[in-house]
Amino acid sequence: MTADEQPEHENSAGFTPPSVAAADRPKVNDYDGFAEGYAAENETNLVNAHYERPAMLALVGDVTGRRILDAGCGSGPLFAALRDRGAVVSGFDASAGMLELARRRLGDGADLRVADLGGLLPYPDDAFDDVVASLVLHYLEDWGPALAELRRVLRPGGRLIASVDHPFAISLMHRQAGRQAEYDYFDTTNWTEEWTMGGRTALISLWHRPLHAMVEAFTAAGFRITVISEPEPDPAARELFPEAIAAKPRFLCFLFFVLTADGTAPGR
C-alpha cells in the first residue's frame, strides 16, 4: 500500500477487507472458534505466507542450534520453518485450538504450551537465544508486562524479532474512513474489526500505538533496537499474486523490529 492509497487492512492474514465493528459485540479474538479458517488463510495468502513470514525468517538469519521461543505461535508455520532450519524451538499460544493444529503439524514431541502473552511464562530465566513475536503484540493494550517476560526468558545479548501492524497504515486507514477524530495517530487506541475466514466471520480486537510509544516500550523493557524494517514482498509473490503486486509492488502493512537484550533485565 502506498501512502496515498486507502489501505485494505489485511491484518495478520490478508482476509476480506474488514469493516470496523462495534467494540461491545461479544466474543472477540475467539481463535478457538475460527482456528481452522485462520490457519488455512495464513498458509497461502499474500501478507502472511509471502510477506510477513519470509521477512521474519530473513531477519532471524542463521538459526542453526539456536534456542528460539515462538511467542503466539498459532498453528505453527513459523515454528516449523525455524525448526527446519536447525533451531531448537519452543512455542506458546493462548488458544488451545490453534495449538492443536500446531501439534498436528509439528508432532507430539514439539514443546507447545498454552500461555498468555502478558502473563507469566512457563520458562526459566535466560532460556532462549531468540524470541520471535509474529503479529501478536498489537493485541495488547500494555506492552510492558509482555516485554518484561520476553526479556526475562532471553539470555543477555539475545534477540527479540517482532512484527506488528504498521502504525502509519492503521492511521491512514482510519483517516481515509473519516475516523481521524476518534483514532488519532498519537494516541494508543483500541478498535475492533471483522475478518472473514473460511466462510466464517470473526471479531478481532486490536490496539494501535504510535511508533514513539513502541520505541519507548522496547527501551523501557531493556531492549536496544538494531533493525527497523519495511520489507518488500517475497519474490515468489510476483508470480502467485501478479495483479496485487502490479498494483502495489511496495506497500505498508506490517512493521518489523530486531531488538537486542542488553545487559541484565530491568528489575533483576
Order of alpha helices (4+ residues) and beta strands (2+ residues): alpha-alpha-beta-alpha-beta-alpha-beta-beta-alpha-beta-alpha-beta-beta-alpha-beta-alpha-alpha-beta
